[in-house]
Amino acid sequence: MSLQKSAQYLNELVEILKGKKAYTAEIATRLSYVAGTIDTLMHHPHALEATPKEPSPTFQYTPNQRLIMIRMQPIKLTPLEDKILGYLYSRKDSYCSTAEIEKAIWGVRKGGRTLKVVLSRLRKKLGPDGKNLITNDRRSNYTMNLT
């Protein structure tokens, strides 16, 4: 099957699925990834030859969807995990203090270990890439590394 035909079928599939209740953020993310791959191959046919054998960590996140994609694997988030991740995502690559995050999430400085526990659980849920994705310094400032 040609890439042009694949792209046509993909576009038809997207239109069909958009009318169904089964069209979720997960499906949209996967279809977007496939469309991007097809587009890259159509414009750069030798890109497939240059693809590394070991996939690099891929990260896709849309705030308020309660879903994150890592290495094309969907990971469901709790509402609290999604709020915290969304806050860090909006300030990616810059450190945020514990107090800043707590105030943004709960409206007040919460204190205690709630934030640390949720972030620890979230890192575990994200697997091996979670440690590198969400990092902190010794003073409990957190950041999201997308590079």
QUINOR-V73147 format. One record per pair of residues at least 12 apart in sequence whose C-alpha atoms are under 10 Angstrom apart, sorted by sequence separation. I is the first residue (numbers start at 1). J is the second residue. If there is no record, write none. Layout:
BEGIN
i,j
I,J
I,J
END
This chain:
BEGIN
i,j
58,70
59,71
60,72
65,77
66,78
67,79
98,110
99,111
102,114
122,134
123,135
132,144
133,145
134,146
14,27
57,70
58,71
59,72
60,73
61,74
64,77
66,79
87,100
88,101
98,111
102,115
131,144
132,145
133,146
14,28
57,71
58,72
59,73
60,74
65,79
66,80
67,81
68,82
87,101
101,115
120,134
130,144
131,145
132,146
133,147
56,71
57,72
58,73
64,79
66,81
67,82
119,134
130,145
132,147
55,71
66,82
99,115
119,135
14,31
65,82
66,83
68,85
84,101
87,104
98,115
13,31
14,32
64,82
65,83
83,101
84,102
87,105
98,116
63,82
64,83
66,85
86,105
11,31
62,82
63,83
66,86
84,104
10,31
61,82
63,84
64,85
65,86
83,104
84,105
10,32
63,85
64,86
83,105
62,85
63,86
83,106
119,142
10,34
11,35
61,85
62,86
63,87
116,140
10,35
61,86
80,105
63,89
80,106
7,34
33,60
62,89
63,90
6,34
7,35
10,38
61,89
6,35
7,36
7,37
30,60
7,38
29,60
84,115
6,38
7,39
29,61
29,62
4,38
81,115
84,118
85,119
3,38
4,39
7,42
80,115
84,119
3,39
25,62
81,118
85,122
3,41
4,42
29,67
80,118
81,119
84,122
98,136
3,42
26,65
29,68
30,69
33,72
80,119
97,136
2,42
25,65
29,69
78,118
81,121
82,122
95,135
96,136
97,137
101,141
24,65
25,66
26,67
81,122
92,133
93,134
95,136
98,139
99,140
100,141
101,142
3,45
25,67
26,68
30,72
92,134
93,135
95,137
97,139
98,140
99,141
100,142
25,68
26,69
29,72
30,73
97,140
98,141
30,74
78,122
96,140
97,141
98,142
29,74
77,122
89,134
95,140
96,141
97,142
26,72
88,134
95,141
96,142
97,143
26,73
27,74
94,141
95,142
96,143
26,74
77,125
94,142
95,143
96,144
25,74
26,75
76,125
77,126
85,134
93,142
94,143
95,144
26,76
75,125
76,126
92,142
93,143
94,144
95,145
75,126
92,143
93,144
94,145
74,126
75,127
91,143
92,144
93,145
73,126
91,144
92,145
93,146
88,142
89,143
90,144
92,146
93,147
88,143
89,144
92,147
70,126
87,143
88,144
89,145
69,126
70,127
87,144
88,145
89,146
68,126
71,129
85,143
86,144
70,129
85,144
70,130
59,129
57,128
58,129
57,129
59,133
57,133
60,146
59,146
58,146
57,146
END
